[in-house]
Amino acid sequence: MINTINIEGIKLYAFHGCLEEEAKIGGNYIVDVYMVTDFSEAAKTDDLSKTVDYCSIYEICKKEMAIRSKLIEQVCARMFTSIRSEFNTIDHLHVKLTKLQPPMNGDVEKVSVEMKD
């Protein structure tokens, strides 16, 4: 049996980007985290310590998003590494970071980067 935990639509405001304006005014981002982990014991016992705590994942994402980077690739890699370091019970991890309304020479709704194993 495969167990998955998905945390989708984490909305955060941050100051990433190569342009100076982005460092000053910031922008909106969405983080999605998908995890394959065995939570069968938690399902039986109703014990939070036997699964991945969603709140901890959120806090990791929030913390890493607060560190300014020029590239969202670096931010995504930091989130991925931090989650991996904190939870050794995750068999497969997939982190998607989306930047809404990126400053480009055209009408672009969003750009995203993903890391998964």
N, CA and C atoms as an extended XYZ file, in Angstrom:
351
Properties=species:S:1:pos:R:3:atomname:S:1:resname:S:1:resid:I:1 pbc="F F F"
N         0.841       -1.184        0.000 N   MET     1
C         0.000        0.000        0.000 CA  MET     1
C         0.885        1.247        0.000 C   MET     1
N         0.513        2.210       -0.797 N   ILE     2
C         1.250        3.475       -0.855 CA  ILE     2
C         0.426        4.542       -0.146 C   ILE     2
N         1.063        5.258        0.768 N   ASN     3
C         0.425        6.353        1.495 CA  ASN     3
C         1.041        7.668        1.036 C   ASN     3
N         0.200        8.633        0.732 N   THR     4
C         0.708        9.945        0.338 CA  THR     4
C         0.091       11.032        1.207 C   THR     4
N         0.876       12.050        1.458 N   ILE     5
C         0.406       13.258        2.120 CA  ILE     5
C         0.729       14.408        1.184 C   ILE     5
N        -0.284       15.191        0.847 N   ASN     6
C        -0.099       16.322       -0.057 CA  ASN     6
C        -0.498       17.607        0.660 C   ASN     6
N         0.387       18.580        0.602 N   ILE     7
C         0.086       19.909        1.139 CA  ILE     7
C         0.152       20.850       -0.058 C   ILE     7
N        -1.000       21.325       -0.475 N   GLU     8
C        -1.076       22.101       -1.701 CA  GLU     8
C        -1.558       23.522       -1.430 C   GLU     8
N        -0.990       24.452       -2.160 N   GLY     9
C        -1.458       25.831       -2.092 CA  GLY     9
C        -0.985       26.610       -0.887 C   GLY     9
N         0.248       26.346       -0.432 N   ILE    10
C         0.818       27.161        0.648 CA  ILE    10
C         1.114       28.538        0.044 C   ILE    10
N         0.403       29.538        0.480 N   LYS    11
C         0.544       30.890       -0.083 CA  LYS    11
C         1.482       31.706        0.788 C   LYS    11
N         2.552       32.205        0.162 N   LEU    12
C         3.545       32.993        0.883 CA  LEU    12
C         3.932       34.219        0.071 C   LEU    12
N         4.322       35.263        0.766 N   TYR    13
C         4.812       36.485        0.130 CA  TYR    13
C         6.307       36.550        0.404 C   TYR    13
N         7.106       36.779       -0.634 N   ALA    14
C         8.561       36.792       -0.453 CA  ALA    14
C         9.202       37.757       -1.433 C   ALA    14
N        10.520       37.889       -1.322 N   PHE    15
C        11.259       38.916       -2.052 CA  PHE    15
C        12.350       38.324       -2.945 C   PHE    15
N        12.027       37.270       -3.678 N   HIS    16
C        13.001       36.613       -4.545 CA  HIS    16
C        12.982       37.226       -5.940 C   HIS    16
N        14.113       37.155       -6.613 N   GLY    17
C        14.194       37.614       -7.986 CA  GLY    17
C        15.502       38.319       -8.271 C   GLY    17
N        15.821       38.383       -9.537 N   CYS    18
C        17.069       39.016       -9.973 CA  CYS    18
C        16.970       40.533      -10.048 C   CYS    18
N        15.757       41.057      -10.125 N   LEU    19
C        15.566       42.508      -10.242 CA  LEU    19
C        15.517       43.168       -8.874 C   LEU    19
N        16.077       44.375       -8.793 N   GLU    20
C        16.074       45.120       -7.534 CA  GLU    20
C        14.651       45.414       -7.042 C   GLU    20
N        13.734       45.654       -7.992 N   GLU    21
C        12.351       45.928       -7.606 CA  GLU    21
C        11.747       44.749       -6.846 C   GLU    21
N        12.116       43.537       -7.252 N   GLU    22
C        11.586       42.341       -6.591 CA  GLU    22
C        12.071       42.254       -5.139 C   GLU    22
N        13.279       42.727       -4.912 N   ALA    23
C        13.822       42.728       -3.550 CA  ALA    23
C        13.082       43.734       -2.672 C   ALA    23
N        12.549       44.776       -3.301 N   LYS    24
C        11.862       45.823       -2.540 CA  LYS    24
C        10.365       45.576       -2.382 C   LYS    24
N         9.704       45.180       -3.470 N   ILE    25
C         8.248       45.054       -3.407 CA  ILE    25
C         7.770       43.625       -3.194 C   ILE    25
N         8.585       42.645       -3.530 N   GLY    26
C         8.220       41.246       -3.323 CA  GLY    26
C         7.139       40.762       -4.265 C   GLY    26
N         6.676       39.555       -3.993 N   GLY    27
C         5.655       38.959       -4.839 CA  GLY    27
C         5.016       37.749       -4.170 C   GLY    27
N         3.999       37.228       -4.820 N   ASN    28
C         3.255       36.088       -4.299 CA  ASN    28
C         3.787       34.775       -4.858 C   ASN    28
N         3.812       33.773       -3.980 N   TYR    29
C         4.312       32.449       -4.325 CA  TYR    29
C         3.362       31.388       -3.785 C   TYR    29
N         3.384       30.239       -4.432 N   ILE    30
C         2.628       29.082       -3.949 CA  ILE    30
C         3.576       27.894       -3.882 C   ILE    30
N         3.507       27.175       -2.761 N   VAL    31
C         4.325       25.980       -2.577 CA  VAL    31
C         3.395       24.775       -2.457 C   VAL    31
N         3.746       23.701       -3.156 N   ASP    32
C         3.048       22.427       -3.053 CA  ASP    32
C         4.066       21.375       -2.653 C   ASP    32
N         3.713       20.549       -1.681 N   VAL    33
C         4.607       19.505       -1.199 CA  VAL    33
C         3.860       18.175       -1.251 C   VAL    33
N         4.449       17.205       -1.923 N   TYR    34
C         3.864       15.876       -2.065 CA  TYR    34
C         4.830       14.866       -1.461 C   TYR    34
N         4.315       14.023       -0.574 N   MET    35
C         5.177       13.074        0.134 CA  MET    35
C         4.591       11.673        0.095 C   MET    35
N         5.444       10.698       -0.156 N   VAL    36
C         5.087        9.296        0.006 CA  VAL    36
C         5.742        8.851        1.297 C   VAL    36
N         4.923        8.391        2.224 N   THR    37
C         5.412        7.980        3.536 CA  THR    37
C         4.442        6.939        4.107 C   THR    37
N         4.918        6.097        4.952 N   ASP    38
C         4.057        5.084        5.555 CA  ASP    38
C         3.399        5.650        6.808 C   ASP    38
N         2.135        6.027        6.691 N   PHE    39
C         1.419        6.538        7.860 CA  PHE    39
C         0.388        5.531        8.377 C   PHE    39
N         0.585        4.265        8.046 N   SER    40
C        -0.376        3.242        8.477 CA  SER    40
C        -0.470        3.146       10.001 C   SER    40
N         0.643        3.296       10.708 N   GLU    41
C         0.625        3.259       12.170 CA  GLU    41
C        -0.155        4.448       12.736 C   GLU    41
N         0.014        5.612       12.139 N   ALA    42
C        -0.737        6.799       12.569 CA  ALA    42
C        -2.230        6.605       12.320 C   ALA    42
N        -2.564        5.972       11.209 N   ALA    43
C        -3.971        5.715       10.894 CA  ALA    43
C        -4.601        4.777       11.923 C   ALA    43
N        -3.823        3.825       12.403 N   LYS    44
C        -4.331        2.880       13.409 CA  LYS    44
C        -4.429        3.505       14.792 C   LYS    44
N        -3.418        4.297       15.166 N   THR    45
C        -3.306        4.775       16.547 CA  THR    45
C        -3.788        6.201       16.765 C   THR    45
N        -4.003        6.950       15.693 N   ASP    46
C        -4.396        8.360       15.789 CA  ASP    46
C        -3.320        9.175       16.509 C   ASP    46
N        -2.051        8.826       16.249 N   ASP    47
C        -0.904        9.424       16.924 CA  ASP    47
C        -0.105       10.267       15.929 C   ASP    47
N        -0.064       11.577       16.143 N   LEU    48
C         0.632       12.501       15.245 CA  LEU    48
C         2.112       12.182       15.102 C   LEU    48
N         2.725       11.666       16.142 N   SER    49
C         4.162       11.371       16.082 CA  SER    49
C         4.487       10.220       15.124 C   SER    49
N         3.476        9.533       14.619 N   LYS    50
C         3.679        8.402       13.703 CA  LYS    50
C         3.491        8.792       12.242 C   LYS    50
N         3.432       10.086       11.990 N   THR    51
C         3.258       10.563       10.620 CA  THR    51
C         4.045       11.859       10.435 C   THR    51
N         3.918       12.461        9.277 N   VAL    52
C         4.558       13.744        8.991 CA  VAL    52
C         3.594       14.857        9.398 C   VAL    52
N         4.044       15.741       10.261 N   ASP    53
C         3.223       16.850       10.756 CA  ASP    53
C         3.146       17.948        9.691 C   ASP    53
N         1.946       18.216        9.202 N   TYR    54
C         1.768       19.238        8.152 CA  TYR    54
C         2.277       20.594        8.597 C   TYR    54
N         2.046       20.915        9.878 N   CYS    55
C         2.463       22.221       10.394 CA  CYS    55
C         3.975       22.392       10.320 C   CYS    55
N         4.706       21.327       10.569 N   SER    56
C         6.171       21.390       10.473 CA  SER    56
C         6.617       21.639        9.031 C   SER    56
N         5.958       21.000        8.085 N   ILE    57
C         6.271       21.218        6.666 CA  ILE    57
C         6.014       22.671        6.296 C   ILE    57
N         4.880       23.195        6.727 N   TYR    58
C         4.546       24.599        6.462 CA  TYR    58
C         5.621       25.529        7.036 C   TYR    58
N         6.026       25.287        8.268 N   GLU    59
C         7.029       26.141        8.918 CA  GLU    59
C         8.371       26.083        8.192 C   GLU    59
N         8.752       24.915        7.709 N   ILE    60
C         9.996       24.792        6.933 CA  ILE    60
C         9.895       25.637        5.666 C   ILE    60
N         8.791       25.521        4.960 N   CYS    61
C         8.607       26.299        3.721 CA  CYS    61
C         8.628       27.797        4.009 C   CYS    61
N         7.930       28.198        5.035 N   LYS    62
C         7.876       29.613        5.423 CA  LYS    62
C         9.278       30.134        5.769 C   LYS    62
N        10.037       29.357        6.533 N   LYS    63
C        11.386       29.757        6.939 CA  LYS    63
C        12.311       29.919        5.729 C   LYS    63
N        12.281       28.949        4.831 N   GLU    64
C        13.158       29.013        3.651 CA  GLU    64
C        12.738       30.117        2.685 C   GLU    64
N        11.451       30.384        2.593 N   MET    65
C        10.980       31.468        1.722 CA  MET    65
C        11.389       32.835        2.256 C   MET    65
N        11.628       32.946        3.539 N   ALA    66
C        12.013       34.227        4.149 CA  ALA    66
C        13.463       34.594        3.851 C   ALA    66
N        14.254       33.660        3.348 N   ILE    67
C        15.650       33.917        2.996 CA  ILE    67
C        15.692       34.324        1.531 C   ILE    67
N        16.056       35.563        1.278 N   ARG    68
C        16.047       36.076       -0.099 CA  ARG    68
C        17.043       35.356       -0.995 C   ARG    68
N        16.594       35.042       -2.195 N   SER    69
C        17.437       34.461       -3.243 CA  SER    69
C        17.084       35.111       -4.563 C   SER    69
N        18.013       35.124       -5.473 N   LYS    70
C        17.722       35.617       -6.809 CA  LYS    70
C        16.893       34.604       -7.585 C   LYS    70
N        17.180       33.321       -7.364 N   LEU    71
C        16.538       32.266       -8.140 CA  LEU    71
C        15.601       31.419       -7.284 C   LEU    71
N        14.407       31.141       -7.820 N   ILE    72
C        13.487       30.276       -7.091 CA  ILE    72
C        14.010       28.832       -7.083 C   ILE    72
N        14.901       28.513       -7.992 N   GLU    73
C        15.517       27.189       -7.983 CA  GLU    73
C        16.263       26.952       -6.668 C   GLU    73
N        16.954       27.985       -6.192 N   GLN    74
C        17.684       27.856       -4.931 CA  GLN    74
C        16.732       27.720       -3.753 C   GLN    74
N        15.651       28.473       -3.768 N   VAL    75
C        14.680       28.409       -2.680 CA  VAL    75
C        14.039       27.021       -2.633 C   VAL    75
N        13.667       26.510       -3.778 N   CYS    76
C        13.058       25.180       -3.857 CA  CYS    76
C        14.029       24.119       -3.338 C   CYS    76
N        15.292       24.235       -3.714 N   ALA    77
C        16.307       23.273       -3.254 CA  ALA    77
C        16.477       23.334       -1.738 C   ALA    77
N        16.428       24.529       -1.166 N   ARG    78
C        16.537       24.661        0.291 CA  ARG    78
C        15.357       24.007        0.998 C   ARG    78
N        14.152       24.229        0.475 N   MET    79
C        12.971       23.607        1.072 CA  MET    79
C        13.074       22.084        0.991 C   MET    79
N        13.442       21.601       -0.170 N   PHE    80
C        13.568       20.158       -0.384 CA  PHE    80
C        14.571       19.550        0.605 C   PHE    80
N        15.743       20.164        0.700 N   THR    81
C        16.804       19.666        1.589 CA  THR    81
C        16.383       19.728        3.053 C   THR    81
N        15.738       20.808        3.447 N   SER    82
C        15.304       20.954        4.845 CA  SER    82
C        14.246       19.925        5.217 C   SER    82
N        13.289       19.702        4.331 N   ILE    83
C        12.253       18.702        4.601 CA  ILE    83
C        12.881       17.319        4.692 C   ILE    83
N        13.772       17.008        3.761 N   ARG    84
C        14.468       15.720        3.762 CA  ARG    84
C        15.252       15.518        5.061 C   ARG    84
N        15.911       16.575        5.527 N   SER    85
C        16.716       16.488        6.755 CA  SER    85
C        15.849       16.280        7.989 C   SER    85
N        14.686       16.896        8.004 N   GLU    86
C        13.803       16.858        9.172 CA  GLU    86
C        13.022       15.543        9.281 C   GLU    86
N        12.661       14.971        8.141 N   PHE    87
C        11.795       13.785        8.137 CA  PHE    87
C        12.436       12.636        7.364 C   PHE    87
N        13.023       11.699        8.080 N   ASN    88
C        13.640       10.550        7.414 CA  ASN    88
C        12.627        9.458        7.077 C   ASN    88
N        11.360        9.666        7.433 N   THR    89
C        10.318        8.687        7.134 CA  THR    89
C         9.674        8.915        5.768 C   THR    89
N        10.065        9.977        5.072 N   ILE    90
C         9.518       10.254        3.743 CA  ILE    90
C        10.285        9.427        2.719 C   ILE    90
N         9.553        8.572        1.998 N   ASP    91
C        10.176        7.720        0.981 CA  ASP    91
C        10.445        8.483       -0.310 C   ASP    91
N         9.488        9.280       -0.720 N   HIS    92
C         9.635       10.107       -1.928 CA  HIS    92
C         9.089       11.492       -1.621 C   HIS    92
N         9.822       12.490       -2.093 N   LEU    93
C         9.452       13.880       -1.842 CA  LEU    93
C         9.399       14.636       -3.158 C   LEU    93
N         8.408       15.506       -3.276 N   HIS    94
C         8.235       16.342       -4.465 CA  HIS    94
C         7.836       17.733       -3.958 C   HIS    94
N         8.659       18.738       -4.268 N   VAL    95
C         8.380       20.115       -3.875 CA  VAL    95
C         8.250       20.950       -5.143 C   VAL    95
N         7.161       21.704       -5.225 N   LYS    96
C         6.919       22.604       -6.362 CA  LYS    96
C         6.782       24.022       -5.830 C   LYS    96
N         7.555       24.935       -6.394 N   LEU    97
C         7.507       26.347       -6.018 CA  LEU    97
C         7.074       27.157       -7.234 C   LEU    97
N         5.990       27.911       -7.071 N   THR    98
C         5.422       28.694       -8.164 CA  THR    98
C         5.495       30.179       -7.832 C   THR    98
N         6.006       30.938       -8.777 N   LYS    99
C         6.066       32.397       -8.663 CA  LYS    99
C         4.935       32.959       -9.519 C   LYS    99
N         4.030       33.696       -8.884 N   LEU   100
C         2.890       34.264       -9.602 CA  LEU   100
C         3.259       35.610      -10.223 C   LEU   100
N         2.761       35.835      -11.406 N   GLN   101
C         2.967       37.082      -12.152 CA  GLN   101
C         4.428       37.532      -12.158 C   GLN   101
N         5.312       36.703      -12.706 N   PRO   102
C         6.728       37.075      -12.759 CA  PRO   102
C         6.945       38.275      -13.694 C   PRO   102
N         7.902       39.126      -13.350 N   PRO   103
C         8.167       40.281      -14.219 CA  PRO   103
C         8.911       39.834      -15.480 C   PRO   103
N         8.157       39.701      -16.553 N   MET   104
C         8.732       39.263      -17.828 CA  MET   104
C         8.229       40.179      -18.935 C   MET   104
N         8.841       40.068      -20.068 N   ASN   105
C         8.413       40.869      -21.218 CA  ASN   105
C         7.258       40.184      -21.927 C   ASN   105
N         6.168       40.012      -21.209 N   GLY   106
C         4.992       39.357      -21.769 CA  GLY   106
C         4.006       39.041      -20.668 C   GLY   106
N         2.838       38.590      -21.079 N   ASP   107
C         1.774       38.263      -20.136 CA  ASP   107
C         1.948       36.813      -19.688 C   ASP   107
N         2.581       36.621      -18.529 N   VAL   108
C         2.843       35.291      -17.995 CA  VAL   108
C         2.191       35.177      -16.622 C   VAL   108
N         1.331       34.204      -16.465 N   GLU   109
C         0.605       34.015      -15.204 CA  GLU   109
C         1.508       33.526      -14.084 C   GLU   109
N         2.392       32.562      -14.406 N   LYS   110
C         3.231       31.978      -13.360 CA  LYS   110
C         4.372       31.182      -13.981 C   LYS   110
N         5.420       31.010      -13.164 N   VAL   111
C         6.517       30.107      -13.503 CA  VAL   111
C         6.722       29.212      -12.283 C   VAL   111
N         7.184       28.004      -12.523 N   SER   112
C         7.405       27.122      -11.381 CA  SER   112
C         8.622       26.251      -11.607 C   SER   112
N         9.168       25.795      -10.490 N   VAL   113
C        10.262       24.832      -10.503 CA  VAL   113
C         9.860       23.685       -9.561 C   VAL   113
N        10.389       22.502       -9.840 N   GLU   114
C        10.055       21.339       -9.046 CA  GLU   114
C        11.296       20.504       -8.771 C   GLU   114
N        11.319       19.915       -7.604 N   MET   115
C        12.356       18.957       -7.241 CA  MET   115
C        11.656       17.720       -6.716 C   MET   115
N        12.096       16.555       -7.168 N   LYS   116
C        11.502       15.328       -6.663 CA  LYS   116
C        12.511       14.194       -6.726 C   LYS   116
N        12.275       13.220       -5.863 N   ASP   117
C        13.121       12.024       -5.904 CA  ASP   117
C        12.263       10.785       -6.006 C   ASP   117
